[in-house]
């Protein structure tokens, strides 16, 4: 009984001190700068931040799909059920990609091959990873289509015969066809209208519960995070600046950047209220600011913020933050969600 409980709650994937760089002729792009993440089995982690924060690069590192050159995983360790993925050969990784770890990419319009039927595209991975013949794999593909709400008769149709929402369902069917331990969803609803977004998110939630699949949801949409995630990591300039469960992040916000993200949202209770966007832009990853990377945009920044890099401050068993405000009592932020 004890071993079953341990198995249920053990982490599917754990990232330790991940550092990823891209070397160009002129500069070194510091894309990911010491990321630490852990996703427990059956749980969903939301990875949130602006474009350029390093979210997708972190996800591609799990699959070891960083193009080299120019990219290189300089430091770190990524373990899947206790095994370091960086120790695997390329052939061994081919057996993991699409099988133990699957990824749903941003745009369903470009994720599918236009000259191959959707049934064949789903069946391909099944045939490779589950050692089935073509007929058996196609039957499983039809079952996967029905699982995501598409009639199995449409397996012989091509991607152009499907709407955007239906294409995304096909992509989800491909990703889940081998019952992966970890599903990475990179902005899976960006190209879809609001109604279809809700349907796709509900589908993903149901399938996660059915298969007890762990999930990393990469997004900039805090509404999606509130809908599907158990825990949230806020990412800025290649680092996790705040992490916690939904209550920690939404009700007990601590980092000025997280606070800025909430303040950038429209207030539906006061339609006349002005938005409070975060000033400035994400820093150039080839020339990151000294000290805290967020200090040039931070309304609470003090002189020390430009000199010393913050370390992790553990606020509770579930909540931590990287901000000098919690190391230096002279620096104060409002916290607690929206600024009144």
Rosetta silent file (secondary structure, phi, psi, omega in degrees, C-alpha in Angstrom):
SEQUENCE: XXXXXXXXXXXXXXXXXXXXXXXXXXXXXXXXXXXXXXXXXXXXXXXXXXXXXXXXXXXXXXXXXXXXXXXXXXXXXXXXXXXXXXXXXXXXXXXXXXXXXXXXXXXXXXXXXXXXXXXXXXXXXXXXXXXXXXXXXXXXXXXXXXXXXXXXXXXXXXXXXXXXXXXXXXXXXXXXXXXXXXXXXXXXXXXXXXXXXXXXXXXXXXXXXXXXXXXXXXXXXXXXXXXXXXXXXXXXXXXXXXXXXXXXXXXXXXXXXXXXXXXXXXXXXXXXXXXXXXXXXXXXXXXXXXXXXXXXXXXXXXXXXXXXXXXXXXXXXXXXXXXXXXXXXXXXXXXXXXXX
SCORE:     score description
SCORE:     0.000 S_00000001
   1 L     0.000  -44.340 -179.834    0.000    0.000    0.000 S_00000001
   2 H   -61.737  -41.295 -179.876    2.803    2.386    0.934 S_00000001
   3 H   -65.948  -34.445  178.662    4.630    1.729   -2.354 S_00000001
   4 H   -66.041  -40.105  178.736    1.425    2.410   -4.312 S_00000001
   5 H   -66.088  -42.229  178.988    1.015    5.779   -2.570 S_00000001
   6 H   -61.815  -42.421  179.715    4.654    6.629   -3.259 S_00000001
   7 H   -62.983  -39.109 -177.484    4.240    5.706   -6.932 S_00000001
   8 H   -63.963  -36.633 -172.876    1.129    7.851   -7.217 S_00000001
   9 H  -104.741    0.395  179.285    2.831   10.996   -5.963 S_00000001
  10 L   -67.097  152.729 -178.178    6.365   10.600   -7.317 S_00000001
  11 E   -73.511  137.765  174.513    7.501   13.252   -9.800 S_00000001
  12 E   -75.136  -46.363 -179.418    7.252   12.341  -13.473 S_00000001
  13 E  -136.362  142.520  177.976    9.873   14.885  -14.519 S_00000001
  14 E  -136.497  128.650  179.247   12.348   16.977  -12.570 S_00000001
  15 E  -109.954  129.271 -178.387   14.564   19.744  -13.959 S_00000001
  16 E  -124.881  119.365  173.273   17.623   20.807  -11.977 S_00000001
  17 E    48.175   49.515 -178.546   19.680   23.945  -12.720 S_00000001
  18 E   -74.776  127.049  177.208   18.998   23.892  -16.470 S_00000001
  19 E  -127.103  121.432  179.706   21.151   26.323  -18.473 S_00000001
  20 E  -126.345  130.882  178.655   20.647   26.652  -22.248 S_00000001
  21 E  -128.019  154.653  174.488   22.565   29.002  -24.529 S_00000001
  22 E  -122.265  120.272 -177.803   22.568   29.764  -28.252 S_00000001
  23 E   -95.803  122.684  175.700   25.893   30.805  -29.733 S_00000001
  24 L  -109.257  179.421  179.619   25.813   33.178  -32.700 S_00000001
  25 L   -64.117  -30.807 -173.536   28.660   34.788  -34.616 S_00000001
  26 L  -104.621  -35.228 -171.475   28.399   37.935  -32.506 S_00000001
  27 L  -141.838  174.301  171.458   26.872   37.017  -29.141 S_00000001
  28 E  -113.625  118.998  178.642   25.741   34.305  -26.755 S_00000001
  29 E   -86.098  115.992 -179.626   21.973   34.198  -26.204 S_00000001
  30 E   -91.480   89.837 -171.044   21.297   33.202  -22.593 S_00000001
  31 E   -81.315  -43.096 -179.736   17.887   31.594  -23.067 S_00000001
  32 E  -130.959  129.447 -167.437   17.514   29.545  -19.870 S_00000001
  33 E  -127.990   61.396  175.906   19.510   30.475  -16.783 S_00000001
  34 E    94.157   48.537 -177.872   19.259   27.913  -14.014 S_00000001
  35 E   -82.302  136.019  173.461   15.680   26.621  -14.110 S_00000001
  36 E  -124.644  123.154 -178.892   14.433   24.183  -11.452 S_00000001
  37 E  -142.473  152.525  174.120   11.041   22.507  -11.950 S_00000001
  38 E  -145.129  131.681  178.635    9.229   19.402  -10.748 S_00000001
  39 E  -119.801  120.655  179.025    5.953   17.942  -12.030 S_00000001
  40 E   -80.520  154.210 -178.801    4.199   15.270   -9.979 S_00000001
  41 L   -58.776  131.513  177.860    2.384   12.410  -11.649 S_00000001
  42 L    81.030    0.269 -178.452   -1.144   13.338  -12.718 S_00000001
  43 L  -104.384  159.408  176.710   -0.584   17.060  -12.013 S_00000001
  44 E  -117.029  126.666  176.590   -0.475   20.040  -14.360 S_00000001
  45 E  -105.056  127.421  174.374    2.178   22.745  -14.054 S_00000001
  46 E   -90.840  127.074  177.547    1.563   26.105  -15.710 S_00000001
  47 E  -109.341  108.799 -167.325    4.698   27.760  -17.114 S_00000001
  48 E  -118.199  141.140  175.433    3.847   31.442  -17.505 S_00000001
  49 L   168.455  168.595  179.004    5.727   34.434  -18.882 S_00000001
  50 L   -69.118  166.310  173.720    6.106   36.875  -21.751 S_00000001
  51 L   -58.892  131.578 -179.042    7.438   35.908  -25.161 S_00000001
  52 L    95.183    3.011 -178.140   11.179   35.354  -24.850 S_00000001
  53 L   -75.046  -20.647 -179.827   11.089   34.213  -21.223 S_00000001
  54 L   107.948   12.253 -175.532   12.511   30.787  -22.116 S_00000001
  55 H   -65.518  -52.809 -177.794    9.371   28.671  -21.710 S_00000001
  56 H   -66.841  -37.221  177.918    9.513   26.787  -25.018 S_00000001
  57 H   -61.547  -39.102  176.673   13.289   26.338  -24.797 S_00000001
  58 H   -62.029  -44.364 -179.883   12.812   24.689  -21.407 S_00000001
  59 H   -64.735  -43.761 -179.951   10.198   22.336  -22.877 S_00000001
  60 H   -65.115  -26.878  177.326   12.337   21.447  -25.889 S_00000001
  61 H   -66.130  -34.929  178.493   15.204   20.633  -23.518 S_00000001
  62 H   -61.633  -38.932  179.521   13.082   17.889  -21.930 S_00000001
  63 L   -86.729   -1.652 -175.463   12.734   16.284  -25.375 S_00000001
  64 L    54.030   49.182  179.658   16.365   17.092  -26.190 S_00000001
  65 L  -112.459   19.086  174.731   15.259   18.958  -29.301 S_00000001
  66 L   -70.421  120.245 -178.615   17.479   22.023  -28.852 S_00000001
  67 L   -64.715  124.375 -177.662   19.129   22.507  -32.275 S_00000001
  68 L  -128.521  114.679   -4.332   22.885   22.073  -31.889 S_00000001
  69 L   -75.707  167.019    6.539   24.408   24.182  -33.310 S_00000001
  70 L   -91.968   -7.552 -174.748   23.648   26.923  -32.375 S_00000001
  71 E   -84.228  152.218  176.268   22.002   25.743  -29.136 S_00000001
  72 E  -148.844  134.209  172.655   23.704   23.922  -26.301 S_00000001
  73 E   -84.232  101.487 -169.645   22.470   22.605  -22.969 S_00000001
  74 E   -77.774  -39.387 -179.171   25.366   23.960  -20.959 S_00000001
  75 E  -144.258  167.227  170.720   24.423   22.731  -17.492 S_00000001
  76 E   114.424  177.958 -176.832   21.709   20.865  -15.676 S_00000001
  77 E  -150.423  134.520  175.696   19.928   17.581  -15.313 S_00000001
  78 E  -126.055  117.028 -178.671   16.483   16.420  -16.409 S_00000001
  79 E  -109.264  135.768  174.776   15.201   13.192  -14.882 S_00000001
  80 E  -115.030  112.443 -175.245   12.187   11.220  -16.073 S_00000001
  81 L    49.881   42.677  174.334   11.071    8.754  -13.407 S_00000001
  82 L    88.231   -4.830 -178.730   14.545    8.902  -11.878 S_00000001
  83 E  -107.250  128.929 -178.778   16.546    8.463  -15.119 S_00000001
  84 E   -73.040  116.429 -177.647   18.676   11.347  -16.439 S_00000001
  85 H   -65.551  -22.671 -179.817   17.596   12.057  -20.023 S_00000001
  86 H   -75.580   -9.144  176.964   21.016   13.553  -20.808 S_00000001
  87 H   -89.148  -10.468 -175.134   22.578   10.107  -20.351 S_00000001
  88 L   -81.408  149.166  172.741   20.466    8.595  -23.140 S_00000001
  89 L   -75.942  170.496  179.581   21.675    8.059  -26.695 S_00000001
  90 H   -65.437  -37.000  177.371   19.769    9.604  -29.591 S_00000001
  91 H   -63.843  -39.461  178.143   18.222    6.214  -30.423 S_00000001
  92 H   -67.397  -36.147  177.845   17.021    5.869  -26.831 S_00000001
  93 H   -67.722  -32.874  177.668   15.531    9.384  -26.952 S_00000001
  94 H   -61.790  -29.481  178.994   13.649    8.442  -30.131 S_00000001
  95 H   -78.725  -18.825  179.980   11.889    5.767  -28.080 S_00000001
  96 H   -89.893  -41.828 -178.634   10.903    8.352  -25.456 S_00000001
  97 E   -64.940  126.943 -179.978    9.697   11.148  -27.755 S_00000001
  98 L    81.443   -7.599 -178.915    6.042   10.638  -28.605 S_00000001
  99 L  -114.048  -70.895  176.854    5.899    7.647  -26.286 S_00000001
 100 L   -84.193  -31.187  178.950    6.785    8.601  -22.703 S_00000001
 101 E  -129.648  125.262  177.823    6.892   12.344  -23.433 S_00000001
 102 E  -123.669  156.679 -178.692    4.711   14.054  -26.050 S_00000001
 103 E  -133.265  134.162  172.067    4.392   17.690  -27.074 S_00000001
 104 E  -100.638  116.938 -175.887    1.527   19.692  -28.531 S_00000001
 105 L   -84.827  168.551 -169.106    3.036   22.563  -30.510 S_00000001
 106 L   -58.584  -48.280 -168.876    1.640   26.083  -30.813 S_00000001
 107 L  -112.124  108.800  179.966    0.014   26.075  -34.234 S_00000001
 108 H   -64.784  -21.810 -178.426   -2.133   23.101  -35.279 S_00000001
 109 H   -65.495  -30.430 -176.593   -2.205   24.512  -38.831 S_00000001
 110 H  -110.200    1.206 -178.136    1.499   23.733  -39.302 S_00000001
 111 H   -86.000  -14.212 -176.280    1.811   20.691  -37.014 S_00000001
 112 L  -110.092  145.517  177.294    0.158   18.274  -39.468 S_00000001
 113 L   -77.347  120.996 -172.982    1.475   16.963  -42.786 S_00000001
 114 L   -70.265  -15.469 -175.048   -0.933   18.245  -45.476 S_00000001
 115 L  -108.384   10.686  177.215   -0.457   15.274  -47.840 S_00000001
 116 L  -124.292  137.170 -178.802   -1.024   12.428  -45.346 S_00000001
 117 L   -61.878  153.256 -177.989   -4.424   11.493  -43.889 S_00000001
 118 H   -64.369  -34.321  177.980   -4.960   12.289  -40.229 S_00000001
 119 H   -61.224  -43.816  179.739   -5.503    8.596  -39.462 S_00000001
 120 H   -65.602  -35.633 -179.024   -2.111    7.692  -40.909 S_00000001
 121 H   -68.942  -36.415  176.051   -0.450   10.503  -38.956 S_00000001
 122 H   -71.618  -41.686 -175.540   -1.896    9.237  -35.667 S_00000001
 123 H   -67.514  -27.703 -175.716   -1.133    5.602  -36.537 S_00000001
 124 H   -56.531  -51.051 -179.426    2.526    6.299  -37.367 S_00000001
 125 H   -65.953  -38.187  179.275    3.599    6.846  -33.757 S_00000001
 126 H   -61.596  -43.848 -178.763    1.439    3.976  -32.520 S_00000001
 127 H   -63.843  -39.772 -177.562    3.032    1.590  -35.024 S_00000001
 128 H   -70.883  -48.919 -169.956    6.551    2.677  -34.061 S_00000001
 129 H   -88.981  -24.378 -175.583    6.214    2.693  -30.275 S_00000001
 130 H  -109.145    7.298  173.760    3.659   -0.048  -29.612 S_00000001
 131 L    55.218   45.075  177.385    4.960   -2.613  -32.105 S_00000001
 132 L  -106.057  156.240  174.160    1.619   -3.006  -33.912 S_00000001
 133 L   -77.424  174.359 -173.318    1.062   -3.746  -37.590 S_00000001
 134 H   -61.711  -40.981 -179.206   -0.445   -1.098  -39.861 S_00000001
 135 H   -65.505  -43.613  179.340   -4.008   -2.407  -39.569 S_00000001
 136 H   -66.177  -39.874 -179.980   -3.869   -2.594  -35.753 S_00000001
 137 H   -65.746  -38.509  179.515   -2.301    0.870  -35.536 S_00000001
 138 H   -67.138  -37.613  177.580   -5.000    2.354  -37.776 S_00000001
 139 H   -62.841  -42.341  177.486   -7.719    0.823  -35.599 S_00000001
 140 H   -65.469  -36.335  178.267   -6.114    2.400  -32.512 S_00000001
 141 H   -62.378  -41.464  177.965   -5.882    5.713  -34.412 S_00000001
 142 H   -63.908  -37.367  177.062   -9.622    5.606  -35.095 S_00000001
 143 H   -64.904  -38.671  179.190  -10.238    4.982  -31.392 S_00000001
 144 H   -66.598  -38.218  176.696   -8.088    8.004  -30.534 S_00000001
 145 H   -60.104  -45.110  179.965  -10.077   10.178  -32.950 S_00000001
 146 H   -65.540  -32.821  179.019  -13.314    9.178  -31.257 S_00000001
 147 H   -63.631  -33.364  179.570  -11.724    9.845  -27.876 S_00000001
 148 L   -96.924   13.887  172.306  -11.123   13.472  -28.878 S_00000001
 149 L    86.976   25.648  177.834  -14.614   13.859  -30.323 S_00000001
 150 L  -120.540  133.909 -179.416  -14.047   13.166  -34.031 S_00000001
 151 L   -61.084  137.728 -175.767  -15.903   10.421  -35.920 S_00000001
 152 H   -63.227  -24.114  179.249  -13.589    7.533  -36.801 S_00000001
 153 H   -63.154  -19.979 -178.202  -14.782    7.655  -40.442 S_00000001
 154 H   -82.605    2.947  179.371  -12.846   10.914  -40.803 S_00000001
 155 H   -61.971  -24.943 -178.669   -9.534    9.084  -40.372 S_00000001
 156 H   -88.068    0.867 -179.353   -9.209    8.927  -44.180 S_00000001
 157 L   -89.868  164.843 -177.299   -9.517   12.704  -44.554 S_00000001
 158 L  -102.577  159.404 -176.011   -6.674   15.214  -44.904 S_00000001
 159 H   -52.579  -35.258 -176.867   -5.832   18.143  -42.578 S_00000001
 160 H   -67.309  -12.787  179.768   -7.272   20.767  -44.956 S_00000001
 161 H   -89.091    2.818 -178.964  -10.708   19.164  -44.501 S_00000001
 162 L  -114.264  148.170  174.143  -10.691   20.016  -40.773 S_00000001
 163 L   -74.003  172.012 -179.948  -11.333   23.314  -38.976 S_00000001
 164 H   -58.254  -44.445  179.801   -8.705   24.844  -36.676 S_00000001
 165 H   -64.997  -38.644  178.468  -10.317   23.370  -33.578 S_00000001
 166 H   -69.018  -37.891  175.691  -10.594   19.933  -35.183 S_00000001
 167 H   -59.634  -42.180 -179.669   -6.940   20.076  -36.280 S_00000001
 168 H   -65.083  -34.890  175.736   -5.969   20.773  -32.674 S_00000001
 169 H   -64.386  -38.329  177.191   -8.002   17.749  -31.567 S_00000001
 170 H   -63.693  -43.410  179.116   -6.085   15.631  -34.095 S_00000001
 171 H   -61.716  -40.271  177.367   -2.786   16.965  -32.717 S_00000001
 172 H   -64.723  -40.139  177.606   -3.928   16.074  -29.182 S_00000001
 173 H   -60.440  -42.020  177.852   -4.882   12.585  -30.409 S_00000001
 174 H   -62.346  -45.448 -176.469   -1.372   12.152  -31.839 S_00000001
 175 H   -65.174  -33.447 -175.777    0.222   13.360  -28.599 S_00000001
 176 H   -97.000   -0.958 -171.306   -1.874   11.035  -26.422 S_00000001
 177 L   -61.947  -26.994 -179.868   -1.896    8.006  -28.739 S_00000001
 178 L  -107.819   17.783  177.761    0.841    6.185  -26.794 S_00000001
 179 L    51.920   63.597 -175.597   -0.435    7.220  -23.351 S_00000001
 180 L   -68.005  154.588  174.015    2.593    9.377  -22.416 S_00000001
 181 L   -73.578  -33.160 -177.243    3.696    9.933  -18.835 S_00000001
 182 E  -131.777  129.437  176.166    4.258   13.627  -19.601 S_00000001
 183 E  -115.276  123.933  177.283    2.381   15.876  -22.021 S_00000001
 184 E  -104.876  120.141 -179.237    3.872   19.271  -22.884 S_00000001
 185 E  -112.359  110.010 -176.553    1.329   21.723  -24.305 S_00000001
 186 E   -97.982  100.537 -178.707    2.947   24.821  -25.832 S_00000001
 187 L    46.735   57.156 -170.208    0.276   27.532  -26.175 S_00000001
 188 L   -69.978  -12.256 -177.462   -2.190   24.867  -27.413 S_00000001
 189 L  -118.351   10.498 -175.175   -5.132   27.254  -27.880 S_00000001
 190 L   -57.945  -40.988 -174.050   -3.390   30.342  -29.287 S_00000001
 191 L   -88.490    6.206 -174.049   -4.720   29.907  -32.833 S_00000001
 192 L  -109.111  152.339  176.327   -8.281   29.049  -31.739 S_00000001
 193 L   -74.459  167.919 -169.499  -11.315   31.218  -31.049 S_00000001
 194 H   -59.772  -42.817 -178.348  -12.588   31.516  -27.474 S_00000001
 195 H   -63.312  -44.857 -179.647  -15.397   28.933  -27.759 S_00000001
 196 H   -68.790  -35.396  176.025  -13.112   26.299  -29.291 S_00000001
 197 H   -53.940  -48.416 -177.745  -10.418   27.137  -26.701 S_00000001
 198 H   -61.577  -40.616  179.671  -12.810   26.191  -23.906 S_00000001
 199 H   -65.143  -44.166 -178.653  -13.703   22.901  -25.623 S_00000001
 200 H   -65.724  -42.146  179.461  -10.057   21.953  -26.202 S_00000001
 201 H   -64.209  -41.456  178.214   -9.065   22.799  -22.603 S_00000001
 202 H   -63.544  -40.541  177.710  -11.964   20.738  -21.222 S_00000001
 203 H   -60.742  -45.803 -178.558  -10.931   17.856  -23.466 S_00000001
 204 H   -64.302  -39.780  177.505   -7.328   18.024  -22.242 S_00000001
 205 H   -61.584  -45.749 -178.347   -8.449   18.095  -18.600 S_00000001
 206 H   -64.261  -42.411 -179.350  -10.661   15.029  -19.093 S_00000001
 207 H   -68.472  -36.232  176.929   -7.960   13.074  -20.916 S_00000001
 208 H   -61.410  -43.762 -179.919   -5.372   13.957  -18.269 S_00000001
 209 H   -67.315  -37.371 -178.649   -7.679   12.600  -15.559 S_00000001
 210 H   -66.133  -41.842 -175.072   -8.474    9.468  -17.560 S_00000001
 211 H  -100.971   -1.507 -177.873   -4.836    8.560  -18.214 S_00000001
 212 L    56.045   40.911 -178.279   -3.278   10.139  -15.059 S_00000001
 213 L   -85.542  136.357  171.718   -0.917   12.036  -17.365 S_00000001
 214 E   -78.586  151.583 -176.283    1.344   14.771  -16.026 S_00000001
 215 E  -143.332  140.478  168.115    1.230   17.987  -18.029 S_00000001
 216 E  -110.828  116.905 -179.349    3.251   21.162  -18.523 S_00000001
 217 E  -102.356  108.371  178.493    1.024   23.941  -19.873 S_00000001
 218 E   -90.159  123.758 -176.057    3.089   26.714  -21.479 S_00000001
 219 E  -161.746  164.764  168.610    1.059   29.894  -21.766 S_00000001
 220 L  -113.545    3.621 -175.117    0.879   33.635  -21.173 S_00000001
 221 L   -98.049  107.312 -177.951   -2.846   33.404  -20.422 S_00000001
 222 H   -68.428  -22.044  175.594   -3.535   33.436  -16.677 S_00000001
 223 H   -65.945  -41.088  177.151   -7.152   32.458  -17.350 S_00000001
 224 H   -64.537  -40.679  179.136   -5.989   29.149  -18.844 S_00000001
 225 H   -58.706  -47.100 -179.280   -3.726   28.622  -15.834 S_00000001
 226 H   -63.238  -28.826 -175.793   -6.640   29.079  -13.425 S_00000001
 227 H   -79.248  -39.095 -168.488   -8.719   26.646  -15.477 S_00000001
 228 H  -123.235  -12.300 -170.387   -6.386   23.672  -15.859 S_00000001
 229 L   -97.922  151.713  173.633   -3.273   23.968  -13.646 S_00000001
 230 L   -97.136  -38.185  178.803   -2.456   22.687  -10.159 S_00000001
 231 E  -131.546  160.921 -176.206    0.804   24.610   -9.765 S_00000001
 232 E  -135.810  134.276  170.671    2.285   27.666  -11.481 S_00000001
 233 E  -117.773  122.274  178.004    5.848   28.733  -12.280 S_00000001
 234 E   -92.473  123.792 -173.580    6.314   32.354  -13.352 S_00000001
 235 E  -113.098  135.626  178.245    9.269   32.672  -15.720 S_00000001
 236 E  -144.680  127.692  176.853   11.252   35.803  -16.539 S_00000001
 237 L    50.226   43.200  174.034   14.505   36.136  -18.510 S_00000001
 238 L    81.469   10.900  179.712   15.203   32.417  -18.349 S_00000001
 239 E  -133.384  154.374  172.024   14.543   31.983  -14.622 S_00000001
 240 E   -84.831  116.675 -177.383   11.661   30.965  -12.374 S_00000001
 241 E   -97.981  -20.679  175.213   10.922   34.078  -10.300 S_00000001
 242 E  -155.177  140.919  178.947    7.895   32.730   -8.403 S_00000001
 243 E  -141.870  140.713  176.914    6.356   29.299   -7.940 S_00000001
 244 E  -176.828 -178.860  172.715    3.343   28.072   -6.025 S_00000001
 245 E   -80.355 -179.477 -175.391   -0.065   26.470   -6.203 S_00000001
 246 H   -59.732  -41.630 -179.444   -3.048   28.385   -7.599 S_00000001
 247 H   -64.378  -41.843  178.709   -3.898   29.950   -4.237 S_00000001
 248 H   -57.830  -48.918 -172.567   -0.287   31.059   -3.698 S_00000001
 249 H   -78.076  -41.422 -174.719   -0.014   32.759   -7.076 S_00000001
 250 H   -85.679  -31.190 -175.395   -3.532   34.174   -7.483 S_00000001
 251 H  -107.767  -17.520 -175.851   -4.343   35.095   -3.876 S_00000001
 252 L  -135.476   46.433 -177.690   -0.927   35.661   -2.321 S_00000001
 253 L   -55.584  135.462 -177.614    1.138   37.124   -5.174 S_00000001
 254 L  -121.307  -38.735 -175.399    4.663   38.033   -4.076 S_00000001
 255 L   -82.207  138.710  179.349    6.942   38.829   -7.017 S_00000001
 256 H   -57.101  -32.735  178.397    6.614   42.287   -8.645 S_00000001
 257 H   -68.318  -44.215  176.903    6.621   40.666  -12.103 S_00000001
 258 H   -59.864  -43.247  177.809    3.735   38.341  -11.194 S_00000001
 259 H   -59.833  -40.743  178.334    1.914   41.342   -9.779 S_00000001
 260 H   -63.744  -37.250  177.353    2.545   43.200  -13.030 S_00000001
 261 H   -62.479  -43.194  178.502    1.040   40.346  -15.049 S_00000001
 262 H   -66.480  -39.708 -178.906   -2.154   40.506  -12.976 S_00000001
 263 H   -69.873  -16.996  178.266   -2.310   44.302  -13.226 S_00000001
 264 L   -80.843   -9.209 -178.814   -2.081   44.029  -17.024 S_00000001
 265 L   -84.378  145.741  175.281   -5.420   42.187  -17.120 S_00000001
 266 L   -64.206  144.866  176.513   -8.703   44.059  -17.697 S_00000001
 267 L   -93.403  105.352 -175.322  -10.870   44.527  -14.601 S_00000001
 268 L   -70.920  -16.084  178.763  -14.270   43.073  -15.546 S_00000001
 269 L   -86.049  -17.885  178.571  -15.861   44.615  -12.440 S_00000001
 270 L  -137.323   90.478 -174.645  -14.752   48.111  -13.423 S_00000001
 271 L   -65.238  -19.573 -177.326  -14.842   48.586  -17.189 S_00000001
 272 L   -90.124   -7.958 -177.536  -13.589   52.172  -16.891 S_00000001
 273 L   -69.157  144.693 -179.376  -10.450   51.277  -14.966 S_00000001
 274 L   -82.407  143.263  173.058   -7.149   51.779  -16.767 S_00000001
 275 L   -69.603  151.653  179.166   -4.820   48.882  -17.484 S_00000001
 276 L  -121.597   77.003 -176.524   -1.486   48.993  -15.672 S_00000001
 277 L   -68.012  156.951  174.974    0.982   47.379  -18.079 S_00000001
 278 L   -73.059  127.830 -177.623    4.511   46.484  -17.038 S_00000001
 279 L   -69.463  153.544  175.673    6.770   49.261  -18.273 S_00000001
 280 L    75.666 -169.315 -176.223    9.565   48.478  -20.709 S_00000001
 281 L  -127.678  164.071  173.319   10.361   45.246  -22.522 S_00000001
 282 L   -56.059  136.253 -176.842   11.864   41.851  -21.771 S_00000001
 283 L   -65.737  155.105  176.038   15.671   42.316  -21.559 S_00000001
 284 L   -64.525  119.423 -177.133   17.987   41.370  -24.406 S_00000001
 285 L   -67.678   -9.377  174.660   19.074   37.775  -23.629 S_00000001
 286 L   -90.329   -8.556 -177.993   22.548   38.554  -25.009 S_00000001
 287 L  -148.607   67.041 -177.599   22.959   41.378  -22.507 S_00000001
 288 L   -69.194  144.586  179.206   20.984   40.646  -19.345 S_00000001
 289 L   -61.593  151.025  173.899   20.962   43.345  -16.623 S_00000001
 290 L   -73.341  157.603 -178.277   23.248   42.901  -13.637 S_00000001
 291 L    73.009 -138.209  176.911   21.622   42.008  -10.365 S_00000001
 292 L   -76.317  125.982 -176.573   17.939   41.174  -10.667 S_00000001
 293 L   -62.788  -23.080 -177.310   17.011   40.888  -14.364 S_00000001
 294 L   -89.386   -8.368 -170.420   13.619   42.496  -13.656 S_00000001
 295 H   -60.601  -32.080  179.038   14.910   45.560  -11.806 S_00000001
 296 H   -64.877  -19.916 -178.134   14.872   47.974  -14.821 S_00000001
 297 H  -107.297   -3.660 -170.835   11.084   47.428  -15.092 S_00000001
 298 L   -87.076  128.110 -178.846   10.283   47.050  -11.395 S_00000001
 299 L   -75.654  -11.501 -179.864    8.359   49.846   -9.659 S_00000001
 300 L  -103.599    0.443 -169.743    9.793   48.747   -6.304 S_00000001
 301 L   -60.528  137.943  173.748   13.454   48.504   -7.357 S_00000001
 302 L  -113.917  174.091 -177.607   16.147   49.846   -5.035 S_00000001
 303 H   -57.942  -37.054 -178.017   19.847   50.394   -5.705 S_00000001
 304 H   -63.263  -26.199 -177.111   20.704   46.955   -4.320 S_00000001
 305 H   -66.809  -24.821  179.256   18.488   45.320   -6.985 S_00000001
 306 H   -88.433   -2.284 -175.961   20.912   46.419   -9.725 S_00000001
 307 L  -114.229  -34.720 -174.364   23.878   44.952   -7.868 S_00000001
 308 L  -124.086  133.570  179.121   22.874   41.623   -6.374 S_00000001
 309 L   -78.361  132.278 -179.299   21.019   38.722   -7.918 S_00000001
 310 L   -70.859  154.213  175.213   18.181   37.422   -5.718 S_00000001
 311 L  -111.680  172.605 -178.844   18.163   33.869   -4.427 S_00000001
 312 E   -70.145  127.973  172.220   15.229   31.573   -3.731 S_00000001
 313 E  -112.390  117.812 -178.896   13.244   32.492   -0.618 S_00000001
 314 E   -83.031  116.004 -177.896   10.925   29.701    0.557 S_00000001
 315 L   -90.880  -29.882  177.543    7.707   31.287    1.816 S_00000001
 316 L  -159.504 -176.340  179.329    5.861   28.037    2.552 S_00000001
 317 L   -62.520  -26.400 -174.953    5.972   24.352    1.646 S_00000001
 318 L  -111.997   -9.794 -166.848    4.406   25.175   -1.748 S_00000001
 319 L  -126.680  125.741  172.103    5.448   28.785   -2.406 S_00000001
 320 E  -138.814  161.288 -176.136    8.818   30.352   -3.204 S_00000001
 321 E  -145.439  149.175  173.293   10.001   33.609   -4.760 S_00000001
 322 E  -112.730   91.659 -177.537   13.248   35.105   -6.114 S_00000001
 323 L  -157.572  134.291 -178.207   13.120   38.734   -5.015 S_00000001
 324 H   -65.706  -16.426  178.347   15.348   40.832   -2.766 S_00000001
 325 H   -59.562  -25.156 -176.920   12.219   42.203   -1.066 S_00000001
 326 H  -101.596    2.505  173.120   12.118   38.972    0.930 S_00000001
 327 L  -110.132  -28.739 -175.837   15.818   39.031    1.768 S_00000001
 328 L  -119.730  113.969 -174.749   16.144   42.736    2.560 S_00000001
 329 L   -67.755  -11.690  178.715   13.528   44.221    4.886 S_00000001
 330 L   -77.015  -18.687 -179.105   14.128   47.706    3.442 S_00000001
 331 L   -99.164  126.890 -177.870   12.510   46.662    0.141 S_00000001
 332 L  -129.045  142.462  171.005    8.723   46.306    0.249 S_00000001
 333 L  -128.782  161.584 -177.317    6.092   45.398   -2.360 S_00000001
 334 L   -66.372  -49.440 -178.812    2.335   45.349   -2.089 S_00000001
 335 L    64.159 -175.199  174.766    1.857   41.670   -2.947 S_00000001
 336 L    69.031   30.430  174.661   -1.470   39.917   -2.491 S_00000001
 337 L    93.268 -139.935 -173.837   -2.668   40.164   -6.092 S_00000001
 338 L   -67.700  141.522  173.420   -3.932   43.335   -7.764 S_00000001
 339 L   -71.968  129.305  178.644   -2.716   46.716   -6.605 S_00000001
 340 L   -81.160    0.000    0.000   -5.635   48.658   -5.138 S_00000001
